[in-house]
Amino acid sequence: MKAHKSGALAKRQLELLDVHAAGVCAQTVSELEAAVDAGVGDVLLTNEVVGADKIERVAAAAKKSSGRVGVLIDDFWAQATDLNLALDDDVIVDAYVEVDV
């Protein structure tokens, strides 16, 4: 996604890679939305989601997705709580905690 920012190209890449790739990574919420809109099943947002508007957009994309949507978080209590508040009971967003070692 980073190179072409196209949901349609991301979907085509997954078709070509077949069993060798399960999903794509997106750097921005806009890229995540483009991938979900194109029908890409599994999308990982590799940047923290900051701000209520972006959290709402991730929640909306997760609700629309046919697969899994994941995000990276670095402040578990703040970001996980904000994300949880934005989600409906039937929508799940995977959260991966970044740890500085």
N, C-alpha and C positions, 0 to 999 in steps of 0.2 A: 504494500500500500504506500509506503513512504516514497518510492520512486515515481509511481504513476498516479496515485491518489484516485484511482478509479475502481469503483465497486465491481463493474463489469469485467475489468481485466483481472481483478483479484479472484473472481469466481472462475474465470477461464484458467487461471494459473492452477487453481485447485483441481479443476477437471483434468488438466494435463498431468499434474503430479499424482493423481489418483490416490493410492493408499499411502503415498510418501509424505503427505501433508494433511493435517486435520483441520486447519483454519489459518487465519491471517492475523498479523499484528497491525494495529493502527496507532498512530502517534497522537492524533487529535480526535476530539469528539466528532467533528465533521467527517473524518475518514471512517470512523466506526459506523456512523449513520449511513454513509455511502455503501459500505460493505453489507450491512444488514439490508438496506433497500434493494441491493442487487441479489439478495438471496444467499449470501455467504453464511453458512451455519454457525461457525465458531469464530469469534473475534475477541482478541485480547487488546485492551487499551493500555499501552505501555507507558502512559504518563499519568500522574495524579490528576484527579478530577477536583478542581477548585471552583467553588461558587455554586449557588443554588440552581442557577439556570442550566449549568452544564450537568449537574447531578440529575436534574429533571430530564434532560435530553438523553442521558445514558439509560435512565429508567425506562423512558419511552422506547428506546431502541431495543432494550432487553425484552420488553413486552412484545414487540413486533417480531423479534428474532425467532427463527425456526430451530436454532441451536443454542449455544452457550455464549454469553457475553461476560467477559472478565475485566477487572480493573486492577491496577496497582495502587496501593495506598501506603503512605509512610507514617501517618498518624492514625493508628487503628481506631482509637476511641472516638475521635472527632469525625473522621471520614466514614467509618462504618456506620456510625449512628445517623449521619446525614443521608447516606445512601439508603439505609434501611427505612427511614422515614419517607423517602420518595417512592418506595416500591409498594406495589399491591401485594396482597398475600400470595397470589399465584405466580409471582415473578421472582426469579432468582438471578442475582448477579454474583459471579465468583469474585472474591476479593483476595488478592495476593499481597501480603505485607512485605514491603521492602525493608531489608535489615542491613544496616551498615556494619561491616565486620572489620 
